[in-house]
Amino acid sequence: MLLEFEKPIADLENKLQEMKTLAEGKKIDLSKDIESLEEKIQALKKETFANLTRWQRVQLSRHADRPYTLDYIYELTEDFIEIHGDRNVKDDKAMVGGLGSIDGQTFMIIGQQKGRNTKQRQERNFGMANPEGYRKALRLMKMAEKFNKPIITLIDTPGAFPGLEAEERGQGEAIARNLREMFMLKVPVICIIIGEGASGGALGIGIGDKVLMLENTWYSVISPESCSSILWRSWDYKEQAAEALKLTAKDMEKNKLIDGIIPEPLGGAHTDLKWMANEMKKVIKKETKALLKLSPEERITQRIDKFCAMGVYNE
Amino acid sequence: MSWFKRKEKGISTPTEEKKDAPDGLWYKTPSGKIVHTRELKSNAYVSPEDDYHVKIGSAEYFQILFDNNKFTELDAKMTSGDPLSFVDTKSYTSRIKDTIKKTELNDAVRSAYGKMNGIDIVVSCMDFNFIGGSMGSVVGEKIARAIDHSIKNKMPFLMISRSGGARMMEAGFSLMQMAKTSAKLAILDKEGIPYISLMTDPTTGGVTASYAMLGDFNIAEPGSLIGFAGPRVIRETIGKDLPKGFQSAEFVLDHGFLDFIVDRRQLKSKLSTLLTLLQN
C-alpha cells in the first residue's frame, strides 16, 4: 500500500523496472537512461522526504508496511524469549515483552505490538493495551531490576484502549503506577518511539533515562484526529491539528521533550528493516554503555530531574 | 412547523464558561430542588435537600478545609507560557488572557499550606472553570512544587482533582506533566509522607492516569465521574450505550480503585481523623 506522496516515486520506480526488463529482454544498452532515471528517483526521494509535512510523517508512522515491535526484537536479538501475562487477569497481546541479548548484553525488551492483517490486528487490539498490558510491562520491568538487566521499551500505540473493561480494571491507575514506578527503577531504561506515541498510552512505558524517537514517528498528548474533533469540533482539521501539536521527532527534540532522534533510511523504516534495526542497535549499545557508568542513584536522580525540567510558564 | 423552535442548535456554552460555584441567590440542583445559596455555603456546598454536591473551586475548598480560612498560597502568580504558539479556532495566548479575566484565576490549580483542625497540610486544588481544569505546564509545575513543600516540611499532601485531562494546547509539554508530577510523587512516597488524592466531578484523562490515582488514599466525592477515557469516547469504541452509573465514584469504589467515598460535609473531619491515625 502506498501513501499519496510515495506514488510519484513508485511510478518512477516502476518505469525503471520496465526499462531494466526491456534492456535485458531486447539486449539493448539502456545503461545511460537507467542511470539517469536512478539519479532522478534518488533526487525525488530526497526532496520528498526532506519536505514532509507533519501530517505526512504521521501517515508514515502508520504505514501499512512499517516494522512493529516484534519485527525489531527479532532483528535485534537471536535468542529472544517472550514472557507472558500480568499474573492477575490475563495476557495482553497488545503489549509484548521478554528477554533477549544484543551483542552479549541481555536486555528486557517491552513494547506495544500491532497486527499486520485483520486477524492479527484484532488479536493485538491495534496496539492499544488494556490495564493488564501495563501491569505486565511493569512486572517485566521489576524482573529486569531484580536480575539487573537494562530495559528497552519500544513505543508504538494509538493510545491505551478506551474500553468498558479497561475502565473497570483501572486503566488510569495502571498507567499512573507505571509512571511512578519507572522513575525508581535501578536499571538503565531506554525508550524508543518506533511508530505512534499517543498520550498516556505511550507514556505508560515511556519514562526512561534516554527517550529517543525514530525520524518518522510522532509523540504527543493526543492524535491529530482526536485533537481536530475536540478543538475544531470536526474530523476535517487533522492536518492543521498535526501542525499545531508539533508532534514530530524534530519538534519534540527542539522542545527538549526527548533526548534524540534515530535517523531512518530514505523512504522510511519500512524500506529497510535491517538497516533500521542496525542503526537502533548502535544507539542502544552506545547509550547503555554510557548509562552503565552511572550508579543507580545517579541514573534515578537524572531521570527525575530531566522530566521535572519540562514545562514552560511565567512567574 | 413546530410550536417551539430552537433558535440555536444544541449546547452552545463553551466548557470554560460553565459556572462553578453558584453566585445567584437561589440554586437549583439537577434533581430540581431549590436551595438558598447562603444555606449551601454553610453546608459545604452540598444541597441539604438531596445531598447533591455542587461543583466548587479552590476558593471554596480552601475555605472548607483550612482553619478559619487561613492559609498561605504557593506560586500564586504563575501563568501559562505558549511554547508551541498554538492556534486552533482561537490563539492559546488570547484564550489564556480571556480565561484569566473571566475566572480571576491564573491557571487551573492553586496550592496552599495551612492548618486543618490543627494539622499542618499542603493542599493543591484544581479549578474546572479554567479551560476545563486542564493540565498544562503551570498545573504540573505548581503541583510539583507543592509536593516539594510537603517533602521539605514533612507535611501530608492533599490533591483535589477536577479536570478533563491534559491541556491540548500544550501538546507534548502537557503530556510530560503527567511524568513530572508522578516523579515528585515517587519521592514523596519514598519519604513516607502521606498523600491523599481526592477525586471530584469530573476526574478524567491524563489526570486520572497520573497523580489522581497515585494516592496512598484514593478517595472521591459521591457521584463524581472518574475514569481514564471519557464516556463519549468509550461509547464510540464499543458502539453501545454505557451501563447506568458507569465510571461513577461508586462504580470505581466497587471495582477496587477507591479507598472510600466521602461526603463533603464530613471531608475535613474525616481527613483529620485519617491523618491523626497515621500520626499516632
Interface residues (C-beta under 8 A of the other chain):
Chain A: A160 F161 P162 G163 L164 A166 E167 E168 R169 G170 Q171 G172 E173 I175 A176 R177 L179 R180 E181 F183 M184 S199 G200 L203 G204 G206 I207 Y219 S220 V221 I222 C227 I230 L231 W232 Q240 A241 A244 L245 K246 L247 D251 M252 N255 L257 R303 I304 F307 C308 M310 G311 V312 Y313 N314 E315
Chain B: D75 K77 M78 T79 S80 G81 D82 P83 L84 F86 V87 D88 T89 S137 V138 G140 E141 A144 A166 R167 M168 E170 A171 G172 F173 S174 L175 M176 Q177 M178 A179 K180 S182 A183 K184 L185 A186 I187 D189 K190 G205 G206 T208 A209 S210 Y211 A212 M213 L214 G227 F228 A229 V233 I234 T237 I238 L242 F246 Q247 H255 G256 F257
